[in-house]
Amino acid sequence: MTLPLLLSVPHGGARVPRWLRHKCLLDGAQLLADGDVGAAQIYALRDQVSAFVSTPVARAVLDMNRAPDDRARADGVVKTTTCWQEPVWREPLTEVEVARLLRLHARYHGLLAAARGRVLAGVDCHTMSDVGPPIGPDPGVRRPTVCIGHVGGSSCAADWARALRDAFAARFDGAVTIDDPFAGGYVTRRHAAEMPWVQVELARTTRETYSAQRAGVLAALTEWCRWLGGRGAARRLPSEVTPTSKEDEPR
């Protein structure tokens, strides 16, 4: 069964583009720690959904879940420090280098927009640290097992979010919240006019393997699609977004 969903995995990569490696101060462990650890494995569901978009580029380098004009902040679209307050660059990036990164950002969002009319909903897929990091919305606070974000009802209907919450709660131990601590980022807000969107955050606290977590996510999304189908929302939709094979570009 192919689920009529678009999955976005914006923070699963850990790569620095070749042309920027000489400027990057972060090692592999730091790049992983700033991104969504395990997301690439947990959400490896390309063959189970109608559309799938991800990027190999590390969040510490380029954040696909930030607006392209969010450049003044250290934690903006092109980072200057990680979420753990570590400097990213040996020297500031040039405007040419930033522009090149932003073209990758535009490519990612172009692929998301291309799924409009071919999927039932978009799901922006993340993992989160079990305790809020220094620059998070909840520094030092213990987080739930799963957070479903729907931007206070702006990115999808409230009953859709509740149904997805219930589907995850049936498969994961611990609290499953809505919009706490994350209501949704740029992906859900930017593309909500094209289709309904939710953001899913899994806390990195479980002892389950990535494979077991992936099975739980797939089961929850499958149940959600059944619920939507029972309300007459689902429809048969063809093909997936065609990924690019070029290095460092979204796929």
N, C-alpha and C positions, 0 to 999 in steps of 0.2 A: 504493500500500500504506500503510495506517495502522498504525503501530507500537503495540502494546498497552502503552504506557508513559505515565506521568505525568511531565512535565517541570516542574520548579520553577526559576524564575530570580529569586532573592530580592534580588540586588544589581545588577540591570541598570538601575535607575532613577537619575535625577539631578535630581529635582524636590523642592523644598521646598513643603509645603502653603501655600496662600495666607495662611492665618491665622497662619503662623509666619515668614513672610519678613522681617518687620520686626525679628526677633530674630536672624536667622542672619548670621554673619560671613563665611561662605564664598562665594566666587564660583563661577561655573559650572565653571571648570577644577578648582578644589579639590574640588567635589562629585563630579566625574567621577573624579578621582584617588583618592578614598577608596573608590569603589565598584569594580565589576568592569568595567573598561574593555573595551568590545567585546562584552560578554555579550548585550546586547539584540539585536545584529546576528548574532552567531555562533549563538546558540541560537533564532533566529527560525524555529521548526519547528512552530508551532501547527497547521498543516494536515497535518503528517506524523505526529502522535501522537494518542492517544485523549484525553489530558487535558493541559492547559497552564495554569500559574498564574504570573503575574509581578506586579510592582508598579512604578509610576512613581516611588515615593518613594525618595529617595536613602538609601543605607546610612548616611551621616553623620548623618542625621536619625533614622531608625528602622531597626533591624537585624532583619529577619525571621528571621535565622539565630541569634538569641539567645533564651534563655528569657525569658518576660515578667517574671519576678521578678529578672532579672539587672540590677539597677539601681544597685548600689553602685560598679561599675567605670566608669571613663571610657569603656571600650570595650564597655559593656554594651548592653542593648536600645535605650535612648535615649542617644545619644552625648553626651559633653561635649567630647571631643577626637577628632580623626580618627586614623587609623592612622599618620599622619605627624606626630602630636602638635601639631596646630593646633587652637585653641579653636573650637568650633562656634557657641556662643551669646553674644550681647551681654550677656545677663543670664539667670539661671537660669529654666528653664521652671516654670510653676506646676503644681500637682497636677492641675488641670483640663486643662491642655494635655497633660500626660503621659498622662492617662487617655484623652484623645481619640486620641492616637497609638496607645496600646495596643489600642484598639478596631479600628484598621486591622490591627494585628498579629494579633488574634484572627480577623479576617475572612480573612486570608491562610491561616492554619492550618486554618480551617474548610473552605476550598475544597480544601486538600490532603486532609483527612480524608474529604471527600465522594467522592473517587475510589476509596475502598476497595471492593474487589469488582468494579471495572470496569476495572482495569489489571493488568498482570503485575508491574510494579515501578515504583518512583519513582526519578527521577534528579534530584539537586539540582545545578544547573548554574552553574559559576563560571569566572572567569578570575582569575589571580593574577600579582602582580609577579614578574619573573624573579629578583629578589633579595629576600630577606625584609625587610620594613619594620621600623622600630624596635620596634613592639609585637607583631610576629608571633612564632610559635613558633621561628623560625630567623633572627633578625636578621642581615643581612649575608651570608647563605648563598645561594649559587647554587642555584636550584631546577630540578627536572626539567621536561621539556616538558609532561607530563601526570601528574596524580596522581589515582588512584582511591581513594576513601575508603570503607571498609565497617566502620568502628568495630571493628577487630580481629576481624571475623566476627560481630559482634552485630547488624548491620543487614541483612546478607544472607550467604548461604553463601560460603565461601572460594573454591569453584570458580567461582561466578558472578563474583566480583571478578577472578579470574585470566583468565577468558574475556573480560571487558570490557577488561582491560589488554592482552591479546593483540590484540583488535580495534583498539584505538587505536594500538598499537605498529606495526601493519601500515600505518597511514595517516599517522602523524606521525613526523617525524625526532626523534631524541633519546630520552632516558630516559623510560620510563613506569613509575611506581612505584605501590605500594599502601600507603596510610596514611602516606606520608612526602612532604611535611611535614604533610598534613592527613588525619586519620582520618575526619572527618565532624563536622558541627556539630549545632545544635539540630534542624534539619529532619530529618536522618537518624535522630537518636536519638529524637526525639519521636514520629515516625510509623512506626518500625520494627515496632511491634506490630501495625500495620494491614496492612502489606505489606512486601516486601523493598525496601530503599533502598540506593542508592550515591550518593556525591558525586563529581562530575567537576570537576577544576580544570585549566584550560589556561593555561600560562605565556604572558605577553605578550612573547615573544621572537621569534616566527616572522615571517618576511618575507611570508608568505602573506596574501592579502586576507581580509577577514571572510567573503566569499562562499566562498572556497576552504576556509577553516576550517569553515564551516557544512557544506559538502559532506562534509568529512572526518568531522565529528561524526555526521552522518546515516548515512554509510556504516558507521561503527563501531557505532552503535546498531542498525542493520539487521542487521549480522552477528551481534551479540550476541543479538538476538531470534531469529535463525535457530538459533543454538546452543541457546538455551533451548527452542525448539520441538522440536529434535531430541531433547531429553531429556524431552519430553512436558510441559514446563512451560507452554507458551504456550496461549492459548485466545482465541477470538474475543470481543471485548468492545465494547459500544456506546458511542457519544457521548462528548463531552468535558465537562469541568467548565464550567458556564455562568459566564462572567465578569461582573463588574459594570461598568457604564459610568460610574459616579460618579467625579468627579475625585479623584485621590489614593488611591483604593481599589485593592486587588489586582485583577488581571484575568487 
